[in-house]
């Protein structure tokens, strides 16, 4: 893993490798790669951006989540990344679950770009989980009235928070 401030040559080189690797695996990336590695609540000076690039052996995990969940979702509802990779120290700092999949770079928290898209956002994710959740080993947490959702693939199928309420609508 490489961590540090945006602009540091080692961080920039690792970021470029990650970006190029994801593009190579996916053709195009459905969200800005930077959003997957910026730690917005890391204690840094105003105007500075702290970045954590996960180890290369984890990059295929995020490619799977992007390919199977984020890309099809972003075609239906424009989305933004709220949280991507979290090193263990940062996951603890923000109150993440001890076994959070963010630490393994296969989880992403998303939100609809427009609040008016919450219904479509929640229903898309619920339908995807209902139809492909087993095959993808998908984790789904929908928070609030679909203001934000956690998605991951490759670990085990599970749903929490308001996801069961959304699944009941499918």
C-alpha positions in Angstrom: 0.0 0.0 0.0 1.1 3.5 -0.8 -0.3 6.4 1.3 0.4 10.1 1.4 -0.6 13.5 0.2 -1.8 14.1 -3.4 1.2 15.5 -5.3 3.7 13.2 -3.6 5.7 11.5 -6.5 5.3 8.0 -5.0 1.6 8.5 -4.4 1.1 9.9 -7.9 3.0 6.9 -9.5 1.0 4.4 -7.6 -2.3 6.2 -8.5 -1.4 6.2 -12.2 -0.6 2.4 -12.0 -4.0 1.8 -10.3 -5.9 3.9 -12.8 -4.2 2.3 -15.8 -4.7 -1.2 -14.4 -8.5 -0.6 -13.8 -8.8 0.9 -17.3 -6.9 -2.2 -18.7 -9.3 -4.6 -16.9 -12.5 -2.7 -17.6 -12.0 -0.7 -20.8 -13.3 2.4 -19.0 -14.0 3.1 -15.3 -17.6 4.2 -14.5 -16.5 6.5 -11.6 -13.5 8.7 -11.1 -10.6 6.5 -9.9 -9.5 9.2 -7.5 -12.8 8.9 -5.7 -12.0 5.3 -4.8 -8.7 6.2 -3.0 -9.2 9.6 -1.4 -9.6 9.6 2.4 -11.8 12.7 2.9 -11.8 12.6 6.7 -8.0 11.9 7.1 -6.5 14.6 9.3 -4.6 16.8 6.9 -4.2 20.5 6.5 -6.9 22.5 4.6 -6.5 22.2 0.9 -4.5 19.0 1.1 -5.8 15.6 -0.1 -4.8 12.4 1.6 -4.7 9.3 -0.7 -4.3 5.6 0.1 -3.6 3.3 -2.8 -4.3 -0.4 -1.9 -1.8 -3.2 -2.7 -1.9 -4.2 -6.4 -3.1 -7.8 -5.5 -6.4 -6.2 -4.4 -7.1 -4.2 -7.6 -9.0 -7.0 -9.4 -11.5 -7.0 -6.5 -12.5 -3.4 -7.2 -12.6 -4.1 -10.9 -15.2 -6.8 -10.2 -17.4 -4.5 -8.1 -17.1 -1.8 -10.7 -17.9 -4.2 -13.6 -20.8 -6.1 -12.0 -22.5 -3.4 -9.9 -21.3 0.2 -10.4 -21.2 0.2 -14.2 -24.7 -1.1 -14.8 -26.0 1.1 -11.9 -24.4 4.2 -13.4 -26.1 3.6 -16.7 -29.5 3.7 -14.9 -28.8 6.3 -12.3 -25.8 8.8 -12.2 -23.9 8.0 -9.0 -21.0 9.4 -6.9 -18.6 7.6 -4.7 -18.9 8.4 -1.0 -16.2 5.9 0.1 -13.8 3.4 -1.5 -10.6 2.0 -0.2 -10.0 2.3 3.6 -6.8 1.2 5.2 -7.5 -0.4 8.6 -6.4 2.7 10.5 -8.7 4.9 8.5 -11.6 2.4 8.7 -11.3 2.5 12.5 -11.1 6.4 12.4 -14.4 6.7 10.5 -16.2 4.0 12.6 -16.3 1.3 9.9 -17.1 -2.3 10.7 -14.1 -4.2 11.9 -14.4 -6.6 9.0 -15.3 -3.9 6.5 -14.8 -5.0 2.9 -13.5 -1.5 2.1 -10.3 -2.7 3.7 -10.1 -5.3 0.9 -10.9 -2.9 -1.9 -14.0 -4.7 -3.1 -16.5 -2.4 -1.5 -17.7 1.1 -2.5 -20.3 3.4 -0.9 -22.3 5.2 -3.5 -25.0 7.9 -3.6 -27.3 9.1 -6.4 -26.0 12.3 -7.8 -29.5 13.7 -7.7 -31.8 13.2 -4.7 -34.7 12.7 -7.1 -33.1 9.5 -8.2 -33.2 7.8 -4.8 -36.1 5.5 -5.7 -34.5 4.3 -9.0 -31.2 3.9 -7.2 -32.6 1.8 -4.4 -34.8 -0.3 -6.7 -31.9 -0.9 -9.2 -29.7 -2.2 -6.4 -32.5 -4.3 -4.9 -33.3 -5.9 -8.3 -29.6 -6.6 -8.9 -29.2 -8.2 -5.5 -32.4 -10.3 -6.0 -31.3 -11.6 -9.4 -27.5 -11.8 -9.2 -26.7 -11.5 -5.5 -25.9 -15.2 -5.1 -23.7 -15.4 -8.1 -21.9 -12.2 -7.2 -21.7 -13.0 -3.5 -23.0 -9.4 -3.1 -23.1 -7.4 0.0 -25.8 -4.7 0.0 -26.6 -2.0 2.6 -29.0 0.7 1.7 -29.0 3.7 4.1 -31.8 6.1 4.8 -34.3 6.5 2.0 -31.6 5.3 -0.5 -29.5 8.4 0.2 -26.4 6.1 0.2 -25.6 2.4 -0.4 -22.7 0.1 0.3 -22.0 -2.6 -2.4 -19.4 -5.2 -2.6 -18.9 -8.5 -4.4 -16.7 -11.5 -4.0 -17.1 -12.3 -0.3 -20.6 -13.5 0.7 -24.2 -12.6 0.0 -25.7 -10.5 2.8 -28.0 -7.5 3.2 -28.4 -5.0 6.0 -29.8 -1.6 7.1 -32.8 -0.8 4.9 -31.8 -3.2 2.1 -34.4 -5.9 3.3 -37.2 -3.2 3.0 -36.1 -2.5 -0.6 -35.8 -6.2 -1.4 -39.5 -6.6 -0.3 -40.5 -4.3 -3.1 -38.9 -6.5 -5.8 
